[in-house]
Amino acid sequence: VRILVTGGAGFIGSALVDRLLAEGHDVDVADDLSTGSLANLAAARAERSRRLSIQRIDVRFPGCAELIVHRKPEVIFHLAAPLERASLARPLVDAEVNLIGTLHLLQGAVSAGTSKVVFASSASVYGPPDDVPVREGHPQRPETPSAVAKKAIVDYLHFYRQVHGLEYTALILGDVYGPRQQPDGGIVAELGTRLVAKERPVLPGDGTQTRDFLFVDDAVDAFARALDHGGGLAVNIASGTETAVVDLYERIAALAEVDDPPRLSPARSDEIPRLCLDPGRASIHLGWKPWTPLDEGLAKTVDWIREEQRAARTRR
Ligand SMILES: NC(=O)c1ccc[n+]([C@@H]2O[C@H](COP(=O)([O-])OP(=O)(O)OC[C@H]3O[C@@H](n4cnc5c(N)ncnc54)[C@H](O)[C@@H]3O)[C@@H](O)[C@H]2O)c1
């Protein structure tokens, strides 16, 4: 199958590209390399360069739709987006990428005869939940510009399905972590980077807030399954387990061989106290279940961070 991955040079996108190439698909990557990097695709380029093409393209501009019309992908995995925390300070840029960029992509997909778009949505669309674990029918009260846009994108996807027959699946991702995630990409990468460097990180709030952490390989498996399953659905992709941030700290500190307790900061009013998603719908419609235990995923992540820091020291 010919596939386009937007954001394919990023953390999740590059892992997805590796998986799609390993399964024998032809893959085009469209990425502006703003937070992603070609280094993430180095192995894919070395091993399977004939079936991989990489275009440095910004989804905000018409070139993205032109690329789609030219390459005619059967399926588009749409992961290009600015970091959620950046959207608070720059809501206009976020909307340009998420809303205008997605519309360019959808228009291109219709013209090219693409059959399906698989979209990377986020647990942040729910806002502070009434109760956990959160099911897909829970009211959505997004509290960041990025989450507002992700919510609206699913409405657009629905519209394109109804009017143009373009199939979609929206994957509502928990906190994905793993190798290649940049320190500002999520709390596991942030804590891991600091603890491996023997710095003492500050936890947001008092650390009792819970989150739902999912290893990147498990997330990528859900994307791969969505290639031909879950049409017309938004589906939670998460571990279904709550982990307190202070518990996460202790697990990562143990792997990084750090004994110090965390430094705590005053609780922020915007911190959601509890978050975890029910992945039951994914089990029914995608045949997907999370499988990597947290400690195993964290160990792989800390090993990768250690290796990155060692390589950076050698380069200096
Ligand atoms: N990592 C998580 O925990 C998580 C959770 C929920 C949702 N998501 C979503 O999954 C997707 C991938 O996230 P990630 O964690 O891999 O982040 P990432 O920053 O590593 O990946 C995003 C990629 O998109 C590219 N990009 C950004 N703006 C672009 C633009 N205008 N045009 C073209 N490319 C652009 C970046 O260069 C990067 O390679 C995003 O849509 C994100 O919102 C991630």
PDBQT file of the ligand as one rigid body, heavy atoms in Angstrom, charges set to zero:
ROOT
HETATM    1  N1  LIG A 401       3.482  12.035  22.250  1.00  0.00    +0.000 N 
HETATM    2  C1  LIG A 401       2.290  12.014  22.845  1.00  0.00    +0.000 C 
HETATM    3  O1  LIG A 401       2.184  11.660  24.016  1.00  0.00    +0.000 OA
HETATM    4  C2  LIG A 401       1.035  12.414  22.096  1.00  0.00    +0.000 A 
HETATM    5  C3  LIG A 401      -0.171  12.379  22.788  1.00  0.00    +0.000 A 
HETATM    6  C4  LIG A 401      -1.333  12.751  22.116  1.00  0.00    +0.000 A 
HETATM    7  C5  LIG A 401      -1.286  13.118  20.779  1.00  0.00    +0.000 A 
HETATM    8  N2  LIG A 401      -0.094  13.147  20.123  1.00  0.00    +0.000 N 
HETATM    9  C6  LIG A 401      -0.085  13.568  18.728  1.00  0.00    +0.000 C 
HETATM   10  O2  LIG A 401       0.677  12.657  17.944  1.00  0.00    +0.000 OA
HETATM   11  C7  LIG A 401       1.317  13.378  16.888  1.00  0.00    +0.000 C 
HETATM   12  C8  LIG A 401       2.806  13.078  16.905  1.00  0.00    +0.000 C 
HETATM   13  O3  LIG A 401       3.341  13.543  18.131  1.00  0.00    +0.000 OA
HETATM   14  P1  LIG A 401       4.824  13.275  18.590  1.00  0.00    +0.000 P 
HETATM   15  O4  LIG A 401       4.793  13.077  20.052  1.00  0.00    +0.000 OA
HETATM   16  O5  LIG A 401       5.464  12.266  17.724  1.00  0.00    +0.000 OA
HETATM   17  O6  LIG A 401       5.472  14.722  18.369  1.00  0.00    +0.000 OA
HETATM   18  P2  LIG A 401       6.657  15.217  17.414  1.00  0.00    +0.000 P 
HETATM   19  O7  LIG A 401       6.805  16.689  17.673  1.00  0.00    +0.000 OA
HETATM   20  O8  LIG A 401       7.863  14.353  17.594  1.00  0.00    +0.000 OA
HETATM   21  O9  LIG A 401       6.058  14.958  15.965  1.00  0.00    +0.000 OA
HETATM   22  C9  LIG A 401       5.361  15.925  15.214  1.00  0.00    +0.000 C 
HETATM   23  C10 LIG A 401       6.006  15.992  13.838  1.00  0.00    +0.000 C 
HETATM   24  O10 LIG A 401       5.266  16.909  13.033  1.00  0.00    +0.000 OA
HETATM   25  C11 LIG A 401       6.164  17.770  12.364  1.00  0.00    +0.000 C 
HETATM   26  N3  LIG A 401       5.476  19.039  12.112  1.00  0.00    +0.000 N 
HETATM   27  C12 LIG A 401       5.089  19.971  13.019  1.00  0.00    +0.000 A 
HETATM   28  N4  LIG A 401       4.500  21.002  12.387  1.00  0.00    +0.000 NA
HETATM   29  C13 LIG A 401       4.508  20.708  11.067  1.00  0.00    +0.000 A 
HETATM   30  C14 LIG A 401       4.055  21.395   9.902  1.00  0.00    +0.000 A 
HETATM   31  N5  LIG A 401       3.492  22.612   9.979  1.00  0.00    +0.000 N 
HETATM   32  N6  LIG A 401       4.211  20.790   8.707  1.00  0.00    +0.000 NA
HETATM   33  C15 LIG A 401       4.807  19.574   8.601  1.00  0.00    +0.000 A 
HETATM   34  N7  LIG A 401       5.275  18.894   9.669  1.00  0.00    +0.000 NA
HETATM   35  C16 LIG A 401       5.123  19.458  10.868  1.00  0.00    +0.000 A 
HETATM   36  C17 LIG A 401       7.349  17.918  13.313  1.00  0.00    +0.000 C 
HETATM   37  O11 LIG A 401       8.555  18.314  12.668  1.00  0.00    +0.000 OA
HETATM   38  C18 LIG A 401       7.453  16.509  13.888  1.00  0.00    +0.000 C 
HETATM   39  O12 LIG A 401       8.280  15.681  13.116  1.00  0.00    +0.000 OA
HETATM   40  C19 LIG A 401       0.963  14.846  17.078  1.00  0.00    +0.000 C 
HETATM   41  O13 LIG A 401      -0.158  15.149  16.276  1.00  0.00    +0.000 OA
HETATM   42  C20 LIG A 401       0.581  14.915  18.541  1.00  0.00    +0.000 C 
HETATM   43  O14 LIG A 401      -0.321  15.966  18.823  1.00  0.00    +0.000 OA
HETATM   44  C21 LIG A 401       1.084  12.808  20.755  1.00  0.00    +0.000 A 
ENDROOT
TORSDOF 0
